[in-house]
Each structure stands twice: as structure tokens, then as C-alpha cells.
Amino acid sequence: MDQFAGVSGLRINASKSSIFAAGPNSHLLTHAVWRKTDYEPLIDQLRKKFFSWTHRALFFAGRLQLIKTVITSTVNFWSSAFLLPKGCLDTIESMYSAFLWSGSPTITYKEKTESLWVAWTKEYLLKDSSYRDVREGTLGSWAWRKLLKMRSLALDHMRHDVKDGRSTFFWLDNWMGTCRLLDAVGERIRSRGQRQYHELYDKLDMWHVPCQDAGEDTVLWRADNDECKAYFSSAKTWNNLRDKRNEVSWRKVTWFSQAVPRHAFQVWLAFRDRLSTGDRMKNWGIEQCCMLCGEKNETRDHMFFACPFSFTVWLNTAGKLFGNAITPDWNDTVSSLLQQAQTRIDHILRRMAFQTVIYSIWREHNSRRHGGVWG
């Protein structure tokens, strides 16, 4: 509370304040460390409710609605009185997930062999074909048709480890580790043959012959540094596909775990100077002065925080956090934010205040410009 008072200037009046203890088993408020037996009544209560619904033919939407209403209200009631430990919350989350996907709080999603969507896709969309050779058509959703158009990109990140050879196509799959055989020789191999592709012939001669006792073929996915793994990682695949650039110094001011997403996105636009300020509107043939103070030349640096209106908001919000270091200059403000504050919480509050003020000022700017509303 002292830290809160030091930042906000607000202090609790002890003579006008009272403390009340409420909720089930209020004696647990005196426990320094929760044991499993302390929160077991809550787990048992939730488990009984889950089991009372398992005999009903509930669809996914019905199970989700029960979790959102009945189960969540019970957990919130306990959370209003106690600070539930991580072990308790992890157990509740596990039951959530198990009941949502399987209809039972004890059967986890990992124990299910295949999702309903995958089974439906194989039966209705793929039928007797595979993702590699199924024809594009009007069946399936927009997302499915988009996946079909990206087949060439997906196949570039796949490689087959041949063992028994039953699920690998000789011409169409990349089992050599470099490319597909059809892409290497084309469709005119019969007219050219060994005379032109003698190196490929030599490589094929040295390749091991599939054996039925070797096990099933394995699909490998490209990971870091073109190394292939037997599992698919969306994060590593994205890193292989995305356009990589050098990191910018202001990234830690924009993206951090405590940031509000919509505030962070607005700050990201401001750093890239992509907000529709007056100087950018001139390129579209539109004259626009500052909507906050009337300054003729409205730029990003003017709005944050050279504008008298915006600097007043910035000063009143973050003045105690920055002290004498607070300034209306954009570059100086960013430099101050990149420097480590005295404490970790001050460093977080500085960045959060910066993002909140930018977001609020830009909303005020747009409300005056589009709706004529003055906050």
C-alpha cells in the first residue's frame, strides 16, 4: 500500500476503513501456505458437478455454457475470499479442458485419438485422397480452401523418413532430403534418362531399399536451421516463413507482458509514424491542423507531447513517475523509457502510463475530428 500511495498520492484513511472476512472456511485466511487438503473441498464440489452432467448428451456449446456459468461462478466465489494457489488453479483448468473436449473431467484431451474436425475433414473433404493431391473445389470453408492454395508452401517444410515405404510417394514426396524427385527431373525423364541425371542415378543406387520390418514411414517437419523434427511446431514454422528484420530499440517499450494489447498496438503505430496525423494527411490532399490545440503543423512529435494539451495530460499522469526527467520531446521521452528505473515496478508503470496516455490522446483526437465530441 505504501508503494501505491507513493505512485498515486492516494492513502487509506485507517479511521474510516474496516476489514471483513467472508466466504467458506474463513479460517484459511490465517494460513500462510495452502495445502492440498485445504482446497480439496472446492475440487470435490466441482468434480461432482462435472460428473452430474456426463450422462447427458451435451454438445461442445452446451458444455462451454455450463463452464462459463455454473463452474466459473463457483470458482469466482472462492476467489473473492481467498488467493487460490497455483496447484488448485491448475487442477481446475485441467478439469475445464477435459470436460470441454471429452465430456468427462477425468478424460484429458491428450487421451483422445483424434479431433472431430480432423475426422470430418478426412471423411468429407479428403475422402480417398490426401492433402497433397486433393482437388480444389467449392467444398469446405474459406480456411480449408486457403490451406489448399498453400500446399506448395507446406510441402516445402515437409520431408519423409522412409522405412517400410507404404505411405510415401516415390515421385511426389520429398524423401531424398533436398526436393521432390518430380521437381528434380521433371516429367521428361524417360527421354533423357541416365545420360543427363547420372548423379541422381548414382544417389538412388546407394539409397536403402524400404523394408517391411523397419516400421512405418515418418513425416518430418522443418525446424531451426533446416533441421527436421518428427513433430510440428507452429512457432518454428512461423520463424522460417516470416520476413526477419533487425530488432529495434523501442520494442521493449511497446511489447511487454503487462501491456494492454490495444494500447501496445497504438504505440507501435506511433513509433512507426503510421498514425493519420496532419502531415500524413497532406499526402492525401487533406489539410488538417492539430485537433487539440490548433497548431497548423500536426505531426507525431507535436501530438506526443509538444502539444500543450497532450503535455498537460502527460505531466499530470506520469509526472511523479518521471520527476524532473519528464519532457515534451518525443525522442527524450523514449530515451527515458529505455533506461531502467529505480525499481522494477516503476519501470513497468512508466511504460504502461506512456501507452495509456498515447492511446487516450489519440482517442480524444479522433473523437474531435470525426464526431465533434470534446471530452
N, C-alpha and C positions, 0 to 999 in steps of 0.2 A: 504494500500500500504506500510505503514511502517513495518507491520508485514512481508509482503512478502520480503521486502528489507532486514529485519533483518535475515531471514532464508536463502535466496538465495544469498544475496550480490549484487543483481541487483537493480538499482534505475532508475527511469524515468527521462529523461532529459527534463525538462519543456520547455526549449527554442526550442526544436525540436518536441514538441508534440502539437496536436490540438484536439479539441473536436467538433464533428459534431452530430447534431440531425437529425434523418430521420425517415420515416415511417408515417403511418396515425395518424392524431390527435397528432402531436408532442407536443402540449401544455400540454398533460397529463404527460410529463416528470417532470413538476413542481409540480404535485400533490403528497403530502406526503402519502395520503391514497386513494386507488381506491374505488370508489363507484360502485354499480351495474350498474348504468346508464352509467358509463364510458366505460365498456367493453360490454355493451348490443349490440352495432353495430356489434361486432365480432360474438356474439352468433346468432344474426339475420341473418347474412351473411351465417354462417354455416348451420343454420336451413333451409334456403331457398334452399341451395344446396342439403341437405338431402331430402327434400320434392320433389325436381325435379326428384329424382331417384326412389321414392316409387312406381310409376305406372309401372316401368319396371320389368320384370321377371328376377331378378338378383339372382344368386346362392350365397352361402356363399363366395366362392373365388372371385366373382365379387365385392361384397360389400367390402371385405377386400382390394382389389386392389384400389378401389375408396378412401377408408380411407387413405391408405398409400401414395397415390399420390396427389389427389386434396385437401383433407381436411388437411392433415398434412402440405402441403406446405403453406397453408393459415395461419395455426397456427404458423408455424416457422417464417413466415414473421413478424407477430405481435411480436413474442417473441424476434426477433432480435433487436427490438426498445424499447420494454417495458418489465418490470418484471411483468408478469401477476399474479394477486393474486390467492390464493388457491381456492376461490369460483368460479372464472372463469374456472380454470383448472378442478375442479370437475364437473362443468356443461358440459364441453366439453367431459370429459371422460364418463359421463352418456349418452350423445348423441351417442358417439362412440359405446358403448356397446349395446344400444337399437337398433341402426341401423344395427349393425353387426348380431345380433341374431334374430331380428324380421322384419327388413326391413323398420322400421319407427323410427325416432329419439324420438318419444314420447311414444312408447310402450316398456317398460323395459322388461328385460329378466325374472324378477320375475313374471310378469303378464302372462307369457306363462305357460300352464298347464303341458307340457311335452316336452322334447327334442326329436328331430328327431331320434337320436341314440337309445334312450330308446324305442320309439315306434317301430323302426325297429327290435330291439332285441326281443321284446315281440312277434311280428308278425312272424318273420322269424326263430329265434333261439329257443325261448321258446315254441311258438305255444300254445298248451293246457296244457303244463307242467309248473312247477315252477323251480326256481333256485335250489331248494332242490333236486328234483328228475329227472331233465332233464338228458338225457343220453349223455355221451361224444362221440364225433364223429369228422368228418372232417369239419363240418360246422363252420363258424365263423373264426375270425382272431386268430393269435397266442395268443394275450392278452386274448381273450374270453376263449380259451381252458385252458389257465393258471388259469383263475378265477374259472373254473370248478374243477380243481385239488385242489384248496384251499377251497373247500366248507366246509370241516370238520373244518378248522380253523375259517372260517367266522361264522359258526353256533354256535361255542363256545362263540362268542361275542354277540349273539342274545338271547332275551327272549321275550315271547309273554304274553301280558296282556289280559287275556280272558274276553270278555264282552258278545257279542252275540254268540261267538264260531263258526261263519261261515267261517272264514279264518284261523283257527288254526287246525292243525292235532293233534289228540289225542296221537298217538304213536310217531310221527316224530318231533314234535316241543317241545322246552323247555318252557313249560308253568308253570311248578312247581317251577322254580327258581333255581333249583340245576342241573338238567340234563334232557335229553330226557327220556321219560318213557321206550322206547325200549332199551336204553342203561342201564337203571337201572335193568330191569328184564330179558332182553334177549328175545329170541324167544320161550323159553320152559316154559312160564308162565302157560300154560294150564296143564302141567304135574306136576307142583309144587304148583301153586295157593297160597291160603291164608296161608297155613302152613309155608312156608318159607318167604313170604313177608307180614307178618302180620302188620309190622309198616307202610309199603306203603299202605296197605289196609285201615288202620286207617286214614292216611293222606288224602286219596281220599274220605273217607266218610265225612270228615269235610270240603272238598272243596266246594265252592259255585257253584251252577249249572248255566250254561250260560243262560242269559235272552235276548230275542229279543229286549226288550226296553232299554237295557243297552248301546246300541251304538255299533260301530264297534270295532273289536279287534285291538290292537295296538302293533306294533313291537318295542321293546326297545333295545337299544344298550348299551353295557357295557362301562362305562366311568372310572373315577378315583375310586380306592378302591372298585372295583366290584359293584359300584353303577350304575344303569341303567337309561338311559335318553331316551326320545321319539325322539331324533334327533341323527344323526350320526356325529361324529367328527373324521376326519382323524388324527388330531394331538393326541388326546387322545387314539385312537386305536393304533397308532404307538408306543406311550409310553407303552402301555400294551404288545405289541409284541416284542419290541426291547430288546436286552441284555443290561441291565443297569450296568454301572460301576461308580466308583468314579471319580469325576471331577479332572482334572489335573491342575496344577498351570499355565501352559503356554497356556491355552485355550484362554485367553483374548489377547494374543499376536498373535494368529492365526486367530481367528474368531471375527471380529468386523464389524460394518456396513459400514465403509469406505474402507474396504479391497477389493482389486481386486480378484475375485474368483480364477483365475488360480495361482496367487501369493500365496494366502492363502493355496491352496491345496499343492503347492510345499513346503511351510514352514511346513505344517502338516506332510508331508513325512520326512522332515529333523528332526523334533522333535522326530518322531518315529524311526529314523535312518533306513529308508527304501530306501534311495537313493542308486543306484548301484555304490557305491564308491569302491576303490581298495580293502579295507579289506573285503568287502562283496563278491567281485568277486573271491577272493581266495577260497571261499567255493565252487565255481563252476569250479575250476581248471584253472582260468584265472589270469595271473599276470598283474597288471596294476599300474603304477606309477601315480603321480599327473600330470594331463594334463596341468596344469597352470604353475608349477614351476619345475617339475621333481623330486619332493620328492618321495622316494621309498615307504613310507608308507602313502597311501592316505586314510584318514578317514574323517568322517563328521566334526569333530572338527578341522582337518587340513584345510579343504576347507573353513570353516566359523569360524574364519578368520585368522588362524595361517599361511596360505599360504601367502607369500609376495605379490603375485599378487592380491589375493582377499582382503587382508587387505588394500592395496593401494586404491582399488575401494571403500571399506567400509569407509575408512578415508576421501577420497575426497567427498563422498556423504553425510555422516552423521556427519562429524567432527564438524560442527558448532552446530548441534543439541545436541550432547553429551558433547562437550567440553573436559575437562580432563578425563571424565569418559569413553571415548571410549577405547576399548581394543580388542586385537586379540583373547582373550579367549572366547569360546562359553558360558560357564556357567556364567561368569561375565557379558557378553553382555545380556543374558537372564534376569539375576537379575536386571540389569539397566532398561530393558524394563518393568519389572513388577512394578517398582517404579513409582509413579506419578510424572510427570514433573511439571515445574512451572506453565504452562498454559495448558488448555485442548487441544488447537491446537498443541502445542509442543508434547504432549503425543501421539496424533494421527499421526503426521508427523514422529515421531520416529519409530512407528510400521510399517507405510507404507514404510519408507525408508529401514527398515530391510527386509521386504518382497520383495521389488523390487530388492535389491542387491542380495539376495539369488536366486531369480528367474533368474536374468541376469547372475550371475556367473555360475549357473547350465546350462543355455543355451550355454554359451561360452564353458563350459567343454564338453558338448555333441557335439557341432559343431567341436571341435578339435579332438574328439575321433572318430566320425563316418564319418565326411566329410572332415577332414583335413583342415577345414576352420579356419583361425585365424583372430578374429575380432580386 
